[in-house]
Amino acid sequence: MYLGTQVAARDDDDYRIFAQLGVKHINADPPGEPSSWTLSDLERHRDKVESFGLILDMIQLPLPSQPIEKASYPDILLAGPERDRQIDAVCKLIENTAAAGIPAVKYNLNLIGIPRTPDEPGRGGSMNASFRWDKTDQQAAPGLAGVLSEDENWERIDYFLERVVPVAASNRVRLACHPHDPYTPPGFRGVTRVLGTVEGLKKFVLMRENPYHGLNFCQGSIGEMLESPGKEIDDVIRWFGERNKIFNVHFRNIRGGKLSFMETFPDEGDMDMVRSARIYKEVGFKYMLMPDHVPTVSGKDPSATAFAYCYGYIAALLQTLESA
């Protein structure tokens, strides 16, 4: 496994900074909307990334973490009239990704986005993303998806996987799906988020089972599903890791657990991230380990500063594991 990032480069200097910080492998998208990318766009983007001494490991499919109202291809999850055409477009993008020599894609199957309550103060006055169920509008109205049963949600996911997984497999492109973030009780905003529990994720990776069908394993999001993340996360990593279902790791920590948590830097939350890294190594995980959702810190370039701290933390951790 190796250090990675999914932070979007704002300009060429950011690519240089990644290389200078030792972040050689990246998840980075070409300019423009994913639904518009052509093979030429992907090849041009790959060449640019490689010109900075970097490796393009992954791109994002046009299935984002945003609410379905903002999705490029909403009918895939809404079972609308354009569903088959939109799935075909995803399949074509996967084929072009393979032709461009990019080995993996990440995606979400998200209807209501990433619910959060107001940020809370963390270490040294940083502001950290949080979710407190008791501060949430628990009676919030359904969105564009309306009221959707759990069974129907699974049927729509299976419809997508049945058509997309064989294309990914034949093109040898790993499909890395992100869990729902965070867990919310069944029926919240009309939807039961079936990828918001560990059991749901297990069911998901065994549907249309294939070596190219797995997870963008967000440790933070999975910690948010657990009553006691510090005690439970080890077995979860092992279950998915031993089955080779982890294609990327969002190395994020939290303080708290199911329905009440605050995001933190990796070294200060409830999960022992050093122990987690050892388990990823133990199960043979061999792809990117990257920071995600860093706290907001002070300074002239707060996001870049916070991510740089996380890159250094992960790099030192991986070096320690390598020499152990």
Steps between C-alpha positions, in 0.01 A plus 500: 500500500611855442416861576243664273275803471167596347543873558433687175802691372416868471787563261826342384674603821274267696620207288857608574418521872356147498826374351706705747303357795552144379143452381576311179166328440187708452129487430448801274235595246533672162344846459128520435205284591568124517204439270687691226840327521625334182788258455713791377417697816609208719822441306588869507434511873706186566791646302485823698496320835792282395698807387536591869636155588163390639285192433129532421347214701132589489230737372141570609202364308211748454334352810600744776444532874266795443121476535322343203364843408853596388591173327605484134322165458210508749287238325744221593384518861154642430416227246397774260444482124864579418643229730628264231653780294675638809632157599629454144683833535663378822605179326652699213695712747633184666612370161675831428660494844652162420615618156674794668685265735324612819444194724212605727195722542316611810128576526206550736145369497364792698154651519515753785865604506708521819285632787686698765411729789702819574878470528641471850830621649781245507869495586647847542180665382475320166145465370396141439208355302248330729171314503268492800169324441336694781586826317367377166160578352384143541174576316671652196296453184607250235695633204472417131514126576180523703418216737706199396481156656813308591412221256450742212829672582680165482325414172623823342854440621493145367368621163803728476753239615364232266583720201813681616705236684550277192625803303744591775618140526553456126699825496684424826393823668435482876163644610538660845167599657490736799278413799207722590620772736381502774268223617148640541196318639273324249265739323694821567398742223297213354800275441663203671871541421585138433875562468502672839552182704774239506248226420376702205854541367559126535185430303606754237845355426352150472237613249624431146820386672810568293868580572446844343200588720589641843520803723650841531541406867443819699612409850338815636161420348517141620599616847184713494293180462640343816402533865866477606727566201823455694403144595309392189693638202774233502260216415334709230832573328589132517168382355522718190879489472525121511249485212698755295208741498694811603619697194579831673506619861380835630719505811272715717435488873208614718421557864168343597301248301161414359272806476734724702855578388752766410763454228863535613856484378613137468715505814238625747175307448360187660640256243863393538619586150843347554333169581268544203796551266658181629177313422484642146853369453410166661207440259711589196343836409710637213351830384472863618466605864387863498374770738140615475281775651774678695407752772502870414812663644629859512740656256521632145449158335316299766386201294840444340670534840269246663538251217879545500499406868300184419729407209800518732323295766406226255841501330677458833261224600553310175876536529486360852292204384739435213798485731326293767 
